[in-house]
Amino acid sequence: MTTGATFAQSERSLSRPSPICVDRITEASDRRSVRITPTQKGRKLLLKGRARRVQVLAKRLDGLTYEELKVLQKAAQIIARL
């Protein structure tokens, strides 16, 4: 799941390397509104970034004890209920 803030940050970073990473579509009913969607190149870039983040997180989790992992699992269940 991508939050609005996360997507906005991703959109800014996607726009920098190459303008063809996102498509900007102006809404016909409200010309102030612009829908931003990643292109195929942009989706690949997003997935590559996600894979890097998962790899870093996996390395960090690997250093935790069993008890610490159980605490994180319980915290994740509580957060999921929010």
Secondary structure, DSSP 4 states (H G I P E B T S, - for coil): ---HHHHHHHHHHHHTT-GGGEEEEE-SS-TT-EEEEE-HHHHHHHHHHHHHHHHHHHHHHHTS-HHHHHHHHHHHHHHHH-
